[in-house]
């Protein structure tokens, strides 16, 4: 299983953005990442700033980590494409039908962030049952 370091993840996104801006050919994974980069123009300056790759982004200060955010888009994209955990694709489709695909991704991201935080806090593996329950709750709101 591929488990990149923080620096590798940040380098991947900054290089993807640089290659796009230079009209270079992208790998399939870079093309997928570019889809999300283009939907987040607020991150473009960070992707062009070499210092941003070393920056700490403090939630307490209201900062969003663009590299984490884009990574979560890729992870959720993969989960939906292979329907794992089982049922996530139909939940995604329900959420997207209510608003749009990008907003649906952000709703799923909220749930994923919560279960990742709980997993790290408790020192346990990610609880996919709880993840799916949170997703179901989101999909049945309104």
C-alpha positions in Angstrom: 0.0 0.0 0.0 1.3 3.4 -0.9 1.7 5.6 2.2 3.4 8.9 1.2 4.9 11.3 3.6 3.6 14.7 4.2 6.4 16.2 2.1 5.7 13.7 -0.8 2.0 14.6 -0.7 2.7 18.3 -0.8 5.3 17.9 -3.6 2.8 15.9 -5.6 0.2 18.7 -5.6 2.7 21.5 -6.2 4.3 19.6 -9.1 0.9 18.7 -10.5 -0.1 22.4 -10.5 3.3 23.4 -12.0 3.0 20.8 -14.7 -0.5 22.0 -15.6 0.6 25.6 -15.7 3.5 24.6 -18.0 1.2 22.6 -20.3 3.1 19.4 -19.6 1.5 16.0 -19.8 0.0 14.7 -16.5 -0.2 11.2 -15.2 -3.7 9.8 -14.6 -3.3 10.5 -10.9 -2.1 14.0 -11.5 -5.1 14.6 -13.9 -7.5 13.5 -11.1 -5.7 15.8 -8.6 -5.9 18.6 -11.1 -9.7 18.3 -11.3 -9.9 19.1 -7.6 -7.1 21.8 -7.8 -9.1 23.6 -10.5 -12.2 23.5 -8.3 -10.3 25.2 -5.5 -8.7 28.4 -6.9 -8.3 29.7 -3.3 -5.4 27.1 -3.1 -3.5 28.1 -6.2 -1.3 30.7 -4.5 -0.3 28.1 -1.9 0.5 25.6 -4.6 2.8 28.2 -6.3 4.5 29.2 -3.0 7.5 27.0 -2.1 7.2 28.1 1.5 3.6 26.8 1.7 4.9 23.2 1.4 6.6 23.6 4.8 3.8 25.7 6.4 1.8 24.4 9.4 -1.9 25.0 9.0 -3.5 25.5 12.4 -7.2 24.7 12.6 -7.3 26.7 15.8 -6.4 29.8 13.7 -9.1 29.1 11.2 -6.6 27.9 8.6 -7.5 25.2 6.1 -4.6 22.9 5.0 -5.0 22.9 1.2 -2.8 19.8 0.8 -4.9 17.8 3.3 -8.1 19.1 1.7 -7.0 18.1 -1.8 -5.8 14.7 -0.5 -9.2 14.0 1.1 -10.8 14.8 -2.3 -8.7 12.2 -3.9 -9.3 9.6 -1.2 -13.1 10.1 -1.4 -13.0 10.0 -5.1 -11.3 6.6 -4.9 -13.8 5.4 -2.3 -16.8 6.4 -4.5 -15.2 4.9 -7.6 -14.8 1.5 -6.0 -17.8 1.8 -3.7 -15.7 1.1 -0.6 -16.9 1.2 2.1 -19.9 -0.5 0.4 -22.7 2.0 0.1 -20.7 5.1 -0.2 -21.4 5.5 -3.9 -25.1 5.6 -3.4 -24.8 8.0 -0.5 -22.6 10.2 -2.7 -25.2 10.1 -5.5 -27.9 11.1 -3.0 -25.9 14.0 -1.7 -24.9 15.1 -5.2 -28.5 15.0 -6.4 -29.5 17.5 -3.6 -26.8 20.0 -4.5 -23.8 19.2 -6.8 -20.9 16.8 -6.9 -18.4 19.1 -5.2 -20.7 19.9 -2.3 -21.4 16.2 -1.9 -17.7 15.6 -1.7 -17.4 18.2 1.1 -20.2 16.7 3.0 -18.5 13.3 2.8 -15.2 15.0 3.8 -16.8 16.3 6.9 -17.7 12.7 8.0 -14.3 11.3 6.9 -12.5 14.0 8.9 -14.5 13.2 12.0 -13.8 9.4 11.8 -10.1 10.0 11.1 -9.8 12.4 14.1 -11.6 9.8 16.3 -9.4 7.0 15.1 -6.2 9.0 15.8 -7.5 10.2 19.2 -8.5 6.7 20.3 -5.4 5.0 18.7 -7.7 2.6 16.8 -8.3 1.7 13.2 -10.9 3.8 11.3 -14.4 2.7 12.1 -16.0 2.2 8.7 -19.4 1.4 10.3 -19.4 4.7 12.1 -18.2 6.5 8.9 -21.2 5.0 7.0 -23.6 5.9 9.7 -22.4 9.5 9.6 -22.7 9.5 5.9 -26.3 8.1 6.1 -27.2 10.9 8.5 -25.9 13.5 6.1 -27.7 11.9 3.2 -31.1 11.9 5.0 -31.0 15.5 6.3 -33.5 18.0 4.8 
